[in-house]
């Protein structure tokens, strides 16, 4: 006597499981559920780093590392240099990378809203400023809500910022306008990571 097994239910189950896995894998990057606490701890370490290291060279790691703390993306770590990138290196990397796309300028309300939408969808997004001398600043856009900015006259996304040259201005979970003065607006570019 031959036994016949009904395998269609098992096949359907594995098919649905594979589809769910694939869909979640392509829909967005994972988000560190403790990102606020981890960035706050990094901010404390950053401020101590500036106190114990006046030249600040090793302290610039916090800028690149913050992307990893929030979105678990290690794009701003340079294997070649053996460290996280500084703001100028991040800016160059973003311009040349096929993993990132320019969302727009910070003076465009639609770009700011898109940046916040990216962050809330667990997709990495950053804002970068570079001046004519090649000195700049990079900021990670964090999950949250748009916040009204009196200085910019726009609603801005939530952000985390580590100022290598002025550490007391560093912050976690404030509006993007806290990181850049209004006169810098035209030169702040916002990039989103492709998934």
C-alpha positions in Angstrom: 0.0 0.0 0.0 1.4 3.4 -1.0 1.1 6.4 1.2 0.3 9.8 -0.4 1.2 13.0 1.4 -0.5 16.3 0.8 2.5 18.7 0.4 0.6 21.6 -1.1 0.0 23.2 2.4 3.7 23.0 3.2 4.7 24.5 -0.1 2.2 27.3 0.3 3.6 28.0 3.8 7.2 28.2 2.6 6.2 30.3 -0.4 4.4 32.8 1.8 7.3 32.8 4.3 9.9 33.4 1.5 7.7 36.2 0.1 7.4 37.9 3.5 11.2 37.7 4.1 12.0 39.1 0.6 9.5 41.9 1.0 10.8 43.0 4.4 14.4 42.7 3.1 13.9 45.1 0.2 11.4 47.5 1.9 13.9 49.2 4.1 17.0 49.0 6.3 16.7 47.8 9.8 16.4 50.5 12.5 18.2 50.2 15.8 15.3 50.3 18.3 17.6 52.0 20.9 19.0 54.6 18.5 18.1 57.5 20.8 19.8 56.0 23.8 22.8 54.9 21.8 23.2 58.3 20.2 22.8 60.0 23.6 25.6 57.8 24.9 27.7 58.6 21.9 27.1 62.3 22.5 28.4 61.9 26.1 31.5 60.1 24.8 32.0 62.7 22.1 32.0 65.6 24.6 34.5 63.7 26.7 36.6 63.0 23.7 36.8 66.7 22.9 37.8 67.4 26.5 40.7 64.8 26.5 41.7 65.3 22.9 42.1 69.0 21.9 43.2 68.2 18.4 40.0 66.3 17.9 41.3 64.0 15.1 39.9 60.8 16.6 36.7 62.5 17.6 35.5 63.0 14.1 34.6 59.3 14.1 31.3 60.1 15.8 29.9 61.8 12.7 30.2 58.7 10.5 29.5 56.3 13.3 26.1 57.9 14.0 24.7 56.5 10.7 25.5 53.0 11.9 24.1 53.7 15.4 20.7 54.6 13.9 20.3 52.6 10.7 22.9 49.8 11.1 24.5 51.0 7.9 28.3 51.0 7.8 28.7 53.0 4.6 30.7 55.8 6.3 33.4 53.4 7.6 36.5 53.4 5.4 38.2 50.0 5.3 41.2 51.7 3.6 41.6 54.3 6.4 40.5 52.0 9.2 38.2 54.6 10.6 34.9 56.3 10.1 34.9 59.1 7.5 35.0 62.8 8.4 32.4 65.2 6.9 34.5 66.1 3.8 35.1 62.4 3.0 31.4 61.7 3.6 30.4 64.4 1.1 32.7 63.0 -1.6 31.6 59.5 -0.9 27.9 60.4 -1.3 28.5 62.2 -4.6 30.2 59.2 -6.1 28.3 56.4 -4.5 25.7 54.3 -6.3 24.2 53.4 -2.9 23.0 56.9 -2.3 20.8 59.3 -4.2 20.5 63.1 -4.0 17.0 63.9 -2.6 17.4 67.6 -3.0 18.3 70.8 -1.3 17.5 71.8 2.3 15.6 74.9 1.2 13.0 72.8 -0.5 10.1 71.8 1.8 9.3 68.7 -0.3 12.9 67.5 0.1 12.7 68.0 3.9 9.4 66.1 4.0 10.9 63.3 1.8 13.9 63.1 4.2 11.6 62.6 7.2 9.6 60.0 5.3 12.8 58.1 4.4 13.9 58.1 8.1 10.4 57.0 9.3 10.6 54.1 6.7 13.9 53.0 8.3 15.9 54.2 5.3 19.1 56.0 6.0 19.2 59.7 5.1 21.8 62.4 5.7 22.3 66.1 5.2 25.7 67.4 4.2 27.2 70.9 3.9 30.5 71.8 2.3 31.9 75.3 2.0 34.3 76.6 -0.7 37.3 75.7 1.4 36.2 72.1 1.7 35.2 72.3 5.3 31.9 70.8 6.1 29.4 69.1 8.3 27.3 65.9 8.0 24.1 65.2 9.9 22.0 62.1 10.2 18.3 62.5 9.8 16.5 60.5 12.5 13.0 59.0 12.7 10.4 61.5 14.1 8.2 64.3 12.9 8.7 67.5 11.0 9.4 70.4 13.3 8.6 74.0 12.6 11.8 76.1 12.3 11.5 79.8 12.9 15.0 80.5 11.6 14.5 78.6 8.3 10.8 79.3 7.9 10.3 75.6 7.0 9.2 72.4 8.7 12.4 70.4 9.2 13.2 66.8 9.9 14.6 65.4 13.1 18.3 65.0 13.2 21.4 64.2 15.2 24.6 66.2 14.9 28.1 66.0 16.2 30.1 69.2 15.6 33.8 68.4 15.5 34.7 72.1 15.7 32.1 73.2 18.3 31.1 70.2 20.3 28.8 72.1 22.7 26.4 72.6 19.7 26.0 68.9 19.2 22.6 67.3 19.7 20.4 64.3 19.4 16.8 64.4 18.2 16.3 68.1 17.4 15.3 69.8 14.2 17.8 69.9 11.3 17.9 73.7 11.5 19.9 73.4 14.7 22.8 72.0 12.7 22.9 74.6 9.9 22.5 78.4 10.0 20.0 79.9 7.5 22.8 81.3 5.4 24.1 77.8 4.8 20.7 76.5 3.5 21.6 76.8 -0.2 24.6 74.6 0.2 23.0 71.8 2.3 22.3 68.7 0.3 20.2 65.8 1.5 20.9 62.2 0.4 18.9 59.1 0.9 20.2 55.6 0.8 19.0 53.3 -2.0 17.5 49.9 -1.1 
